Each structure stands twice: as C-alpha cells, then as structure tokens.
Amino acid sequence: MTYVIETRQLVKYYDDGVRVPALRGVDLRVEPGTFVAIMGPSGSGKSTLLNILGCMESPSEGSLLLEGTEVGTLTDKERTLLRRRRIGFVFQQFNLLPVFSAVENVAMPLRLEGKPNSESRRRAQEMLGVVGLGERCDHLPSQLSGGEQQRVAIARALIIQPSTILADEPTGNLDSAAAERIITMLRKLVDEQRQTVVMVTHDQSMAARADRVVRLRDGKIIDDFDPRNGFPPLDVPVPGKGA
C-alpha cells in the first residue's frame, strides 16, 4: 500500500545553544481517506510533527514520504510546490486576509497558481457552497462569526483538491456549537469525499470523532488506537498500526 503519509524514524532537534529534542524516532503511517487525531501535552511534539508533515519544517533525521514521494530528495522549489498543491492547511487562527471577501480568500491559492480570476472565483464559490456559506461569498471576515471564518478557511484548504488536510487545533478558538459544526464538517469530508485529515487537538471530545488517535509524549508515540473503543489511560501504551 502507498500511504498518503509515512514517516520513518523521524527525529527533530532544536538548537538554541542547547540541543533540545522535539521528536524522537516517530514512525507514523496514514492511509488515504482516514481521519487521524494527534494529541499530547504541551511540548510533546505534536505541532512540530504537523509542521514536518506539511513540509513547513525539515526533520533532523529520518524521512517523510507523501504519497510515496520522499520529501527529503526534493529541491526547495519542489517541496514548495508539493506543499502548495497537495496539502491543505487549517489553523487555529483563521489567517484570512481582512480586506478580502470570503470568496477572494478562498480563491487565493488558485490565483497564486496563475489561474484566471473567473475560474478561481467560480471554484471558490463552489467550495463555499460545500461548507455551507454559498450565500456569504462577498462578506468580509469581520462580517462573519468565528465558526464561519473557520469554514472559509476549510474551503480555502479544499480548493486545491489536496491529498491531505492538516488541521492545527481547528476548533480551539470556537465556542462549543461552532466547534461541533467544524468537527462534523471534517468528519463528513472523510466519510463522503474520502478526504484524508490529520488534526492536532487537545480536546478529547473532538479527537473521539476521528478514526485513529495518536498520542505523543516527549516526542514519542506512546499509543495509537481507535477512539470508538474508548480512550486508554495515559500510562497504558496501546500497540498500534502507526507506532
């Protein structure tokens, strides 16, 4: 099987006078069309792992394969194009451009690729319809609620037809009702469109909606399990297909 994401003994060090390990030999495999939640305490390495999966950082050791391609063999330009064309990002901070309307924000990735404005706008309108905001295309971010802004951000991630969506605490800035709408939308993308989603979250109720939960501690995977069977105690490692 070609995994959409595969890491092999991934190690990441940060050196600010003292070498600090952030990841210590992470082996992770993600099958296409699955929803994986990554959990762990502050400093466990979960955001570092997501940044490496998104080609925003490079590992110190080990390798990352995306759709079978070893990222370490690519040039900087090739990595940039891979990130821009195959990975959709959703962040806790919505990162919408405040002077652009919803449709203009969603169309931005296509405009960066040189697509005509008419085509970019048409596809952006389609994506906003997918996330239930077809009637809000011309609203500025300031005219949208937090949950609506996050849905715009998801539409922007989807417009490139990515192989994977990487979501970093996508419900962290939302109230419970808006958070529920976002997690339901991500679940629907996996179930109905076979989208692959990897989400970092601290919220167990959000992680429970995933197909797999991967828990990190001190830069290592300590367990990897199906949340439908419940959450094991943190001090009882569970052998898993990604550990």
PyRosetta script that sets phi, psi and omega in degrees:
from pyrosetta import init, pose_from_sequence

init()
pose = pose_from_sequence("MTYVIETRQLVKYYDDGVRVPALRGVDLRVEPGTFVAIMGPSGSGKSTLLNILGCMESPSEGSLLLEGTEVGTLTDKERTLLRRRRIGFVFQQFNLLPVFSAVENVAMPLRLEGKPNSESRRRAQEMLGVVGLGERCDHLPSQLSGGEQQRVAIARALIIQPSTILADEPTGNLDSAAAERIITMLRKLVDEQRQTVVMVTHDQSMAARADRVVRLRDGKIIDDFDPRNGFPPLDVPVPGKGA")
pose.set_psi(1, 138.5)
pose.set_omega(1, 171.1)
pose.set_phi(2, -92.0)
pose.set_psi(2, 114.3)
pose.set_omega(2, 179.5)
pose.set_phi(3, -78.6)
pose.set_psi(3, 148.4)
pose.set_omega(3, 175.8)
pose.set_phi(4, -69.8)
pose.set_psi(4, -31.5)
pose.set_omega(4, 175.0)
pose.set_phi(5, -136.6)
pose.set_psi(5, 134.4)
pose.set_omega(5, 173.2)
pose.set_phi(6, -145.3)
pose.set_psi(6, 126.9)
pose.set_omega(6, 173.3)
pose.set_phi(7, -115.0)
pose.set_psi(7, 145.4)
pose.set_omega(7, -179.1)
pose.set_phi(8, -127.8)
pose.set_psi(8, 109.3)
pose.set_omega(8, 177.4)
pose.set_phi(9, 48.9)
pose.set_psi(9, 51.7)
pose.set_omega(9, -177.2)
pose.set_phi(10, -72.3)
pose.set_psi(10, 126.6)
pose.set_omega(10, 179.2)
pose.set_phi(11, -128.4)
pose.set_psi(11, 138.0)
pose.set_omega(11, 176.1)
pose.set_phi(12, -136.7)
pose.set_psi(12, 125.5)
pose.set_omega(12, 175.1)
pose.set_phi(13, -114.2)
pose.set_psi(13, 145.1)
pose.set_omega(13, 167.8)
pose.set_phi(14, -114.3)
pose.set_psi(14, 137.8)
pose.set_omega(14, -174.9)
pose.set_phi(15, -125.9)
pose.set_psi(15, 104.4)
pose.set_omega(15, 176.0)
pose.set_phi(16, -123.1)
pose.set_psi(16, 58.4)
pose.set_omega(16, -174.3)
pose.set_phi(17, 92.6)
pose.set_psi(17, -37.1)
pose.set_omega(17, 176.0)
pose.set_phi(18, -126.6)
pose.set_psi(18, 131.8)
pose.set_omega(18, -178.7)
pose.set_phi(19, -76.7)
pose.set_psi(19, 121.1)
pose.set_omega(19, -177.9)
pose.set_phi(20, -115.7)
pose.set_psi(20, 120.0)
pose.set_omega(20, 178.9)
pose.set_phi(21, -78.6)
pose.set_psi(21, 128.4)
pose.set_omega(21, 176.4)
pose.set_phi(22, -101.2)
pose.set_psi(22, -34.5)
pose.set_omega(22, 175.7)
pose.set_phi(23, -130.4)
pose.set_psi(23, 140.0)
pose.set_omega(23, -174.9)
pose.set_phi(24, -129.5)
pose.set_psi(24, 80.5)
pose.set_omega(24, 173.7)
pose.set_phi(25, 73.2)
pose.set_psi(25, 56.2)
pose.set_omega(25, -176.7)
pose.set_phi(26, -88.8)
pose.set_psi(26, 122.0)
pose.set_omega(26, 172.5)
pose.set_phi(27, -110.2)
pose.set_psi(27, 116.9)
pose.set_omega(27, -177.4)
pose.set_phi(28, -139.9)
pose.set_psi(28, 134.3)
pose.set_omega(28, 176.6)
pose.set_phi(29, -129.5)
pose.set_psi(29, 129.9)
pose.set_omega(29, -178.0)
pose.set_phi(30, -121.8)
pose.set_psi(30, 121.4)
pose.set_omega(30, 179.1)
pose.set_phi(31, -80.4)
pose.set_psi(31, 150.5)
pose.set_omega(31, 177.5)
pose.set_phi(32, -59.3)
pose.set_psi(32, 144.8)
pose.set_omega(32, 174.7)
pose.set_phi(33, 72.9)
pose.set_psi(33, 28.2)
pose.set_omega(33, 178.4)
pose.set_phi(34, -121.9)
pose.set_psi(34, 162.3)
pose.set_omega(34, -178.2)
pose.set_phi(35, -118.1)
pose.set_psi(35, 113.3)
pose.set_omega(35, -177.8)
pose.set_phi(36, -115.3)
pose.set_psi(36, 127.8)
pose.set_omega(36, 174.5)
pose.set_phi(37, -104.2)
pose.set_psi(37, 135.1)
pose.set_omega(37, 176.8)
pose.set_phi(38, -110.8)
pose.set_psi(38, 124.5)
pose.set_omega(38, -178.2)
pose.set_phi(39, -125.2)
pose.set_psi(39, 164.1)
pose.set_omega(39, 176.9)
pose.set_phi(40, 159.3)
pose.set_psi(40, 158.7)
pose.set_omega(40, 179.1)
pose.set_phi(41, -69.1)
pose.set_psi(41, 167.8)
pose.set_omega(41, 175.9)
pose.set_phi(42, -55.8)
pose.set_psi(42, 132.4)
pose.set_omega(42, -179.8)
pose.set_phi(43, 86.4)
pose.set_psi(43, 5.8)
pose.set_omega(43, -178.2)
pose.set_phi(44, -79.4)
pose.set_psi(44, -16.7)
pose.set_omega(44, 178.6)
pose.set_phi(45, 106.7)
pose.set_psi(45, 4.9)
pose.set_omega(45, -173.6)
pose.set_phi(46, -67.1)
pose.set_psi(46, -41.7)
pose.set_omega(46, 179.1)
pose.set_phi(47, -71.0)
pose.set_psi(47, -36.2)
pose.set_omega(47, 175.7)
pose.set_phi(48, -60.7)
pose.set_psi(48, -43.8)
pose.set_omega(48, 178.7)
pose.set_phi(49, -61.0)
pose.set_psi(49, -45.0)
pose.set_omega(49, -179.3)
pose.set_phi(50, -63.3)
pose.set_psi(50, -39.7)
pose.set_omega(50, 179.1)
pose.set_phi(51, -63.4)
pose.set_psi(51, -38.1)
pose.set_omega(51, 178.0)
pose.set_phi(52, -69.7)
pose.set_psi(52, -42.0)
pose.set_omega(52, 177.8)
pose.set_phi(53, -59.8)
pose.set_psi(53, -31.9)
pose.set_omega(53, 180.0)
pose.set_phi(54, -89.6)
pose.set_psi(54, 8.3)
pose.set_omega(54, 178.6)
pose.set_phi(55, 61.9)
pose.set_psi(55, 25.5)
pose.set_omega(55, 175.6)
pose.set_phi(56, -92.1)
pose.set_psi(56, -18.5)
pose.set_omega(56, 172.4)
pose.set_phi(57, -135.4)
pose.set_psi(57, 158.3)
pose.set_omega(57, 177.3)
pose.set_phi(58, -108.1)
pose.set_psi(58, 144.5)
pose.set_omega(58, 176.8)
pose.set_phi(59, -71.2)
pose.set_psi(59, 154.7)
pose.set_omega(59, 174.3)
pose.set_phi(60, -77.2)
pose.set_psi(60, -34.4)
pose.set_omega(60, 177.4)
pose.set_phi(61, -146.5)
pose.set_psi(61, 165.0)
pose.set_omega(61, 179.3)
pose.set_phi(62, 84.9)
pose.set_psi(62, -173.3)
pose.set_omega(62, -174.6)
pose.set_phi(63, -139.8)
pose.set_psi(63, 155.2)
pose.set_omega(63, 176.7)
pose.set_phi(64, -125.3)
pose.set_psi(64, 127.7)
pose.set_omega(64, 174.5)
pose.set_phi(65, -116.5)
pose.set_psi(65, 129.2)
pose.set_omega(65, 175.3)
pose.set_phi(66, -115.5)
pose.set_psi(66, 118.2)
pose.set_omega(66, -176.3)
pose.set_phi(67, 51.8)
pose.set_psi(67, 37.2)
pose.set_omega(67, 176.6)
pose.set_phi(68, 87.7)
pose.set_psi(68, -7.4)
pose.set_omega(68, 179.8)
pose.set_phi(69, -93.7)
pose.set_psi(69, 125.7)
pose.set_omega(69, 178.2)
pose.set_phi(70, -77.5)
pose.set_psi(70, 112.9)
pose.set_omega(70, -172.6)
pose.set_phi(71, -63.5)
pose.set_psi(71, -33.2)
pose.set_omega(71, -178.3)
pose.set_phi(72, -64.2)
pose.set_psi(72, -16.7)
pose.set_omega(72, 179.6)
pose.set_phi(73, -89.5)
pose.set_psi(73, -5.8)
pose.set_omega(73, -176.4)
pose.set_phi(74, -86.5)
pose.set_psi(74, 153.4)
pose.set_omega(74, 172.0)
pose.set_phi(75, -74.7)
pose.set_psi(75, 167.1)
pose.set_omega(75, 177.9)
pose.set_phi(76, -57.0)
pose.set_psi(76, -42.2)
pose.set_omega(76, -179.3)
pose.set_phi(77, -64.8)
pose.set_psi(77, -42.2)
pose.set_omega(77, 179.6)
pose.set_phi(78, -64.6)
pose.set_psi(78, -38.7)
pose.set_omega(78, 177.7)
pose.set_phi(79, -65.3)
pose.set_psi(79, -40.9)
pose.set_omega(79, 179.1)
pose.set_phi(80, -61.8)
pose.set_psi(80, -44.3)
pose.set_omega(80, 179.8)
pose.set_phi(81, -66.2)
pose.set_psi(81, -38.9)
pose.set_omega(81, 177.3)
pose.set_phi(82, -61.7)
pose.set_psi(82, -45.7)
pose.set_omega(82, 179.9)
pose.set_phi(83, -63.0)
pose.set_psi(83, -41.1)
pose.set_omega(83, -174.7)
pose.set_phi(84, -74.9)
pose.set_psi(84, -29.1)
pose.set_omega(84, -172.9)
pose.set_phi(85, -103.6)
pose.set_psi(85, -19.8)
pose.set_omega(85, -172.3)
pose.set_phi(86, -121.5)
pose.set_psi(86, -7.6)
pose.set_omega(86, -177.0)
pose.set_phi(87, -126.2)
pose.set_psi(87, 128.2)
pose.set_omega(87, 174.7)
pose.set_phi(88, -103.8)
pose.set_psi(88, 133.8)
pose.set_omega(88, -176.6)
pose.set_phi(89, -111.3)
pose.set_psi(89, 137.2)
pose.set_omega(89, 173.0)
pose.set_phi(90, -131.8)
pose.set_psi(90, 124.7)
pose.set_omega(90, -174.9)
pose.set_phi(91, -113.8)
pose.set_psi(91, 165.8)
pose.set_omega(91, 175.4)
pose.set_phi(92, -62.0)
pose.set_psi(92, -45.1)
pose.set_omega(92, 171.9)
pose.set_phi(93, -83.8)
pose.set_psi(93, 128.7)
pose.set_omega(93, -168.2)
pose.set_phi(94, -65.6)
pose.set_psi(94, -27.2)
pose.set_omega(94, 176.2)
pose.set_phi(95, 58.2)
pose.set_psi(95, 38.0)
pose.set_omega(95, 174.4)
pose.set_phi(96, -88.7)
pose.set_psi(96, 145.7)
pose.set_omega(96, 177.3)
pose.set_phi(97, -77.3)
pose.set_psi(97, 119.0)
pose.set_omega(97, -169.3)
pose.set_phi(98, -66.1)
pose.set_psi(98, -24.4)
pose.set_omega(98, -177.6)
pose.set_phi(99, -91.1)
pose.set_psi(99, -1.3)
pose.set_omega(99, 179.3)
pose.set_phi(100, -104.5)
pose.set_psi(100, 144.7)
pose.set_omega(100, 176.6)
pose.set_phi(101, -70.4)
pose.set_psi(101, 171.5)
pose.set_omega(101, 178.7)
pose.set_phi(102, -56.8)
pose.set_psi(102, -47.2)
pose.set_omega(102, -177.5)
pose.set_phi(103, -66.7)
pose.set_psi(103, -34.6)
pose.set_omega(103, 178.2)
pose.set_phi(104, -69.2)
pose.set_psi(104, -38.2)
pose.set_omega(104, 176.5)
pose.set_phi(105, -62.9)
pose.set_psi(105, -44.5)
pose.set_omega(105, -178.2)
pose.set_phi(106, -67.4)
pose.set_psi(106, -35.7)
pose.set_omega(106, -178.1)
pose.set_phi(107, -74.0)
pose.set_psi(107, -15.6)
pose.set_omega(107, -171.5)
pose.set_phi(108, -53.5)
pose.set_psi(108, -45.3)
pose.set_omega(108, 179.7)
pose.set_phi(109, -58.6)
pose.set_psi(109, -35.9)
pose.set_omega(109, 178.6)
pose.set_phi(110, -73.0)
pose.set_psi(110, -36.0)
pose.set_omega(110, 177.5)
pose.set_phi(111, -64.3)
pose.set_psi(111, -37.0)
pose.set_omega(111, 177.5)
pose.set_phi(112, -65.3)
pose.set_psi(112, -25.4)
pose.set_omega(112, 177.7)
pose.set_phi(113, -85.8)
pose.set_psi(113, -0.4)
pose.set_omega(113, 178.4)
pose.set_phi(114, 84.8)
pose.set_psi(114, 14.3)
pose.set_omega(114, 178.6)
pose.set_phi(115, -70.8)
pose.set_psi(115, 146.6)
pose.set_omega(115, 179.0)
pose.set_phi(116, -59.0)
pose.set_psi(116, 149.7)
pose.set_omega(116, -177.6)
pose.set_phi(117, -59.3)
pose.set_psi(117, -39.7)
pose.set_omega(117, -177.7)
pose.set_phi(118, -64.0)
pose.set_psi(118, -43.7)
pose.set_omega(118, 179.4)
pose.set_phi(119, -67.6)
pose.set_psi(119, -41.8)
pose.set_omega(119, -179.6)
pose.set_phi(120, -61.7)
pose.set_psi(120, -43.7)
pose.set_omega(120, -179.0)
pose.set_phi(121, -66.6)
pose.set_psi(121, -41.6)
pose.set_omega(121, -179.9)
pose.set_phi(122, -60.5)
pose.set_psi(122, -46.7)
pose.set_omega(122, -179.3)
pose.set_phi(123, -68.8)
pose.set_psi(123, -33.9)
pose.set_omega(123, 177.4)
pose.set_phi(124, -65.5)
pose.set_psi(124, -40.0)
pose.set_omega(124, 176.8)
pose.set_phi(125, -62.6)
pose.set_psi(125, -39.9)
pose.set_omega(125, 177.5)
pose.set_phi(126, -61.5)
pose.set_psi(126, -43.7)
pose.set_omega(126, -179.0)
pose.set_phi(127, -66.9)
pose.set_psi(127, -38.0)
pose.set_omega(127, 176.5)
pose.set_phi(128, -65.0)
pose.set_psi(128, -33.3)
pose.set_omega(128, 173.7)
pose.set_phi(129, -64.6)
pose.set_psi(129, -38.4)
pose.set_omega(129, 179.0)
pose.set_phi(130, -60.1)
pose.set_psi(130, -38.3)
pose.set_omega(130, -178.1)
pose.set_phi(131, -94.1)
pose.set_psi(131, 11.8)
pose.set_omega(131, 173.8)
pose.set_phi(132, 79.6)
pose.set_psi(132, 24.3)
pose.set_omega(132, -179.4)
pose.set_phi(133, -123.4)
pose.set_psi(133, 28.9)
pose.set_omega(133, -178.1)
pose.set_phi(134, -60.0)
pose.set_psi(134, -25.1)
pose.set_omega(134, -179.5)
pose.set_phi(135, -91.6)
pose.set_psi(135, 2.0)
pose.set_omega(135, -175.5)
pose.set_phi(136, -115.9)
pose.set_psi(136, 17.9)
pose.set_omega(136, -173.0)
pose.set_phi(137, -53.6)
pose.set_psi(137, -40.8)
pose.set_omega(137, -172.1)
pose.set_phi(138, -96.7)
pose.set_psi(138, 9.6)
pose.set_omega(138, 177.5)
pose.set_phi(139, -81.8)
pose.set_psi(139, 143.0)
pose.set_omega(139, 173.5)
pose.set_phi(140, -76.9)
pose.set_psi(140, 157.6)
pose.set_omega(140, 177.3)
pose.set_phi(141, -53.1)
pose.set_psi(141, -37.2)
pose.set_omega(141, -179.2)
pose.set_phi(142, -66.2)
pose.set_psi(142, -16.0)
pose.set_omega(142, 179.0)
pose.set_phi(143, -95.6)
pose.set_psi(143, 5.1)
pose.set_omega(143, -178.3)
pose.set_phi(144, -116.2)
pose.set_psi(144, 150.6)
pose.set_omega(144, 174.9)
pose.set_phi(145, -72.1)
pose.set_psi(145, 169.4)
pose.set_omega(145, 178.3)
pose.set_phi(146, -59.2)
pose.set_psi(146, -43.9)
pose.set_omega(146, 179.1)
pose.set_phi(147, -64.2)
pose.set_psi(147, -37.8)
pose.set_omega(147, 177.8)
pose.set_phi(148, -67.6)
pose.set_psi(148, -39.9)
pose.set_omega(148, 177.3)
pose.set_phi(149, -62.2)
pose.set_psi(149, -39.0)
pose.set_omega(149, 178.6)
pose.set_phi(150, -67.4)
pose.set_psi(150, -33.8)
pose.set_omega(150, 176.8)
pose.set_phi(151, -67.4)
pose.set_psi(151, -35.4)
pose.set_omega(151, 173.7)
pose.set_phi(152, -62.0)
pose.set_psi(152, -42.7)
pose.set_omega(152, 179.3)
pose.set_phi(153, -62.6)
pose.set_psi(153, -37.3)
pose.set_omega(153, 177.5)
pose.set_phi(154, -68.0)
pose.set_psi(154, -41.2)
pose.set_omega(154, 176.5)
pose.set_phi(155, -60.4)
pose.set_psi(155, -40.7)
pose.set_omega(155, 177.6)
pose.set_phi(156, -62.5)
pose.set_psi(156, -39.0)
pose.set_omega(156, 177.8)
pose.set_phi(157, -67.1)
pose.set_psi(157, -34.7)
pose.set_omega(157, -176.0)
pose.set_phi(158, -78.7)
pose.set_psi(158, -21.1)
pose.set_omega(158, -169.2)
pose.set_phi(159, -65.9)
pose.set_psi(159, -24.5)
pose.set_omega(159, 179.6)
pose.set_phi(160, -85.1)
pose.set_psi(160, 1.2)
pose.set_omega(160, -176.7)
pose.set_phi(161, 54.2)
pose.set_psi(161, 59.1)
pose.set_omega(161, -173.9)
pose.set_phi(162, -72.5)
pose.set_psi(162, 157.3)
pose.set_omega(162, 172.7)
pose.set_phi(163, -74.7)
pose.set_psi(163, -28.1)
pose.set_omega(163, -176.5)
pose.set_phi(164, -143.6)
pose.set_psi(164, 141.1)
pose.set_omega(164, 169.1)
pose.set_phi(165, -105.5)
pose.set_psi(165, 126.3)
pose.set_omega(165, 175.1)
pose.set_phi(166, -105.8)
pose.set_psi(166, 120.6)
pose.set_omega(166, -175.3)
pose.set_phi(167, -120.5)
pose.set_psi(167, 120.8)
pose.set_omega(167, -178.4)
pose.set_phi(168, -104.7)
pose.set_psi(168, 102.6)
pose.set_omega(168, -178.7)
pose.set_phi(169, 49.2)
pose.set_psi(169, 54.2)
pose.set_omega(169, -173.6)
pose.set_phi(170, -66.0)
pose.set_psi(170, -17.2)
pose.set_omega(170, 179.7)
pose.set_phi(171, -108.6)
pose.set_psi(171, 6.5)
pose.set_omega(171, -172.4)
pose.set_phi(172, -63.6)
pose.set_psi(172, -29.4)
pose.set_omega(172, -177.9)
pose.set_phi(173, -102.6)
pose.set_psi(173, 15.4)
pose.set_omega(173, -173.1)
pose.set_phi(174, -115.1)
pose.set_psi(174, 153.2)
pose.set_omega(174, 172.9)
pose.set_phi(175, -72.4)
pose.set_psi(175, 171.7)
pose.set_omega(175, -171.2)
pose.set_phi(176, -62.8)
pose.set_psi(176, -37.7)
pose.set_omega(176, -179.1)
pose.set_phi(177, -67.9)
pose.set_psi(177, -43.6)
pose.set_omega(177, 179.0)
pose.set_phi(178, -67.6)
pose.set_psi(178, -38.6)
pose.set_omega(178, 178.5)
pose.set_phi(179, -61.4)
pose.set_psi(179, -40.4)
pose.set_omega(179, 179.2)
pose.set_phi(180, -63.6)
pose.set_psi(180, -39.3)
pose.set_omega(180, 178.6)
pose.set_phi(181, -64.9)
pose.set_psi(181, -39.8)
pose.set_omega(181, -178.8)
pose.set_phi(182, -67.7)
pose.set_psi(182, -45.5)
pose.set_omega(182, -177.8)
pose.set_phi(183, -68.2)
pose.set_psi(183, -34.1)
pose.set_omega(183, 175.8)
pose.set_phi(184, -64.8)
pose.set_psi(184, -38.6)
pose.set_omega(184, 178.7)
pose.set_phi(185, -65.6)
pose.set_psi(185, -44.3)
pose.set_omega(185, 178.7)
pose.set_phi(186, -63.0)
pose.set_psi(186, -41.9)
pose.set_omega(186, 178.3)
pose.set_phi(187, -61.3)
pose.set_psi(187, -40.6)
pose.set_omega(187, -179.5)
pose.set_phi(188, -65.9)
pose.set_psi(188, -37.7)
pose.set_omega(188, 178.1)
pose.set_phi(189, -61.4)
pose.set_psi(189, -38.5)
pose.set_omega(189, 178.7)
pose.set_phi(190, -70.7)
pose.set_psi(190, -47.6)
pose.set_omega(190, -173.9)
pose.set_phi(191, -70.9)
pose.set_psi(191, -38.1)
pose.set_omega(191, -172.2)
pose.set_phi(192, -101.0)
pose.set_psi(192, -29.4)
pose.set_omega(192, -177.2)
pose.set_phi(193, -114.2)
pose.set_psi(193, 3.2)
pose.set_omega(193, 179.6)
pose.set_phi(194, 56.2)
pose.set_psi(194, 32.8)
pose.set_omega(194, 174.9)
pose.set_phi(195, -71.9)
pose.set_psi(195, 147.2)
pose.set_omega(195, 173.6)
pose.set_phi(196, -97.3)
pose.set_psi(196, 129.7)
pose.set_omega(196, -179.4)
pose.set_phi(197, -128.1)
pose.set_psi(197, 129.5)
pose.set_omega(197, 171.0)
pose.set_phi(198, -119.4)
pose.set_psi(198, 119.5)
pose.set_omega(198, -172.1)
pose.set_phi(199, -124.9)
pose.set_psi(199, 127.1)
pose.set_omega(199, 169.5)
pose.set_phi(200, -87.3)
pose.set_psi(200, 130.3)
pose.set_omega(200, 177.8)
pose.set_phi(201, -152.0)
pose.set_psi(201, 152.4)
pose.set_omega(201, 172.9)
pose.set_phi(202, -102.4)
pose.set_psi(202, -4.9)
pose.set_omega(202, -172.0)
pose.set_phi(203, -95.1)
pose.set_psi(203, 112.2)
pose.set_omega(203, -177.0)
pose.set_phi(204, -63.3)
pose.set_psi(204, -33.8)
pose.set_omega(204, -179.7)
pose.set_phi(205, -67.3)
pose.set_psi(205, -31.5)
pose.set_omega(205, 175.8)
pose.set_phi(206, -74.5)
pose.set_psi(206, -43.4)
pose.set_omega(206, 179.4)
pose.set_phi(207, -61.8)
pose.set_psi(207, -29.7)
pose.set_omega(207, -178.4)
pose.set_phi(208, -64.9)
pose.set_psi(208, -16.2)
pose.set_omega(208, 179.1)
pose.set_phi(209, -85.6)
pose.set_psi(209, -6.6)
pose.set_omega(209, -179.0)
pose.set_phi(210, -82.5)
pose.set_psi(210, 168.9)
pose.set_omega(210, 174.7)
pose.set_phi(211, -82.0)
pose.set_psi(211, -31.2)
pose.set_omega(211, -179.4)
pose.set_phi(212, -139.4)
pose.set_psi(212, 146.6)
pose.set_omega(212, 170.1)
pose.set_phi(213, -119.8)
pose.set_psi(213, 125.7)
pose.set_omega(213, 176.0)
pose.set_phi(214, -110.4)
pose.set_psi(214, 119.7)
pose.set_omega(214, -178.9)
pose.set_phi(215, -106.4)
pose.set_psi(215, 135.0)
pose.set_omega(215, 179.0)
pose.set_phi(216, -110.2)
pose.set_psi(216, 149.7)
pose.set_omega(216, 169.7)
pose.set_phi(217, -150.2)
pose.set_psi(217, 129.1)
pose.set_omega(217, 178.8)
pose.set_phi(218, 52.2)
pose.set_psi(218, 40.2)
pose.set_omega(218, 174.5)
pose.set_phi(219, 79.4)
pose.set_psi(219, 8.4)
pose.set_omega(219, -179.5)
pose.set_phi(220, -124.8)
pose.set_psi(220, 149.8)
pose.set_omega(220, 171.4)
pose.set_phi(221, -75.8)
pose.set_psi(221, 121.8)
pose.set_omega(221, 180.0)
pose.set_phi(222, -101.4)
pose.set_psi(222, -22.4)
pose.set_omega(222, 170.6)
pose.set_phi(223, -163.2)
pose.set_psi(223, 163.6)
pose.set_omega(223, -172.4)
pose.set_phi(224, -152.2)
pose.set_psi(224, 110.1)
pose.set_omega(224, -168.1)
pose.set_phi(225, -148.0)
pose.set_psi(225, 166.6)
pose.set_omega(225, 175.7)
pose.set_phi(226, -89.2)
pose.set_psi(226, 115.2)
pose.set_omega(226, -175.9)
pose.set_phi(227, -66.8)
pose.set_psi(227, -14.8)
pose.set_omega(227, 177.9)
pose.set_phi(228, -67.5)
pose.set_psi(228, -17.4)
pose.set_omega(228, 176.5)
pose.set_phi(229, -94.8)
pose.set_psi(229, 9.4)
pose.set_omega(229, -178.4)
pose.set_phi(230, 94.0)
pose.set_psi(230, 168.2)
pose.set_omega(230, -179.7)
pose.set_phi(231, -100.9)
pose.set_psi(231, 117.1)
pose.set_omega(231, 179.0)
pose.set_phi(232, -69.4)
pose.set_psi(232, 156.6)
pose.set_omega(232, 175.0)
pose.set_phi(233, -57.5)
pose.set_psi(233, 147.9)
pose.set_omega(233, -176.4)
pose.set_phi(234, -63.3)
pose.set_psi(234, -23.9)
pose.set_omega(234, -177.7)
pose.set_phi(235, -92.7)
pose.set_psi(235, 10.5)
pose.set_omega(235, 178.1)
pose.set_phi(236, -122.1)
pose.set_psi(236, 94.4)
pose.set_omega(236, 179.9)
pose.set_phi(237, -61.2)
pose.set_psi(237, 144.0)
pose.set_omega(237, 177.9)
pose.set_phi(238, -117.7)
pose.set_psi(238, 117.4)
pose.set_omega(238, 176.8)
pose.set_phi(239, -58.6)
pose.set_psi(239, 135.8)
pose.set_omega(239, -178.3)
pose.set_phi(240, -140.4)
pose.set_psi(240, 169.2)
pose.set_omega(240, -176.4)
pose.set_phi(241, -69.1)
pose.set_psi(241, -17.4)
pose.set_omega(241, 179.8)
pose.set_phi(242, -102.6)
pose.set_psi(242, -6.4)
pose.set_omega(242, -175.2)
pose.set_phi(243, -92.7)
pose.dump_pdb("model.pdb")
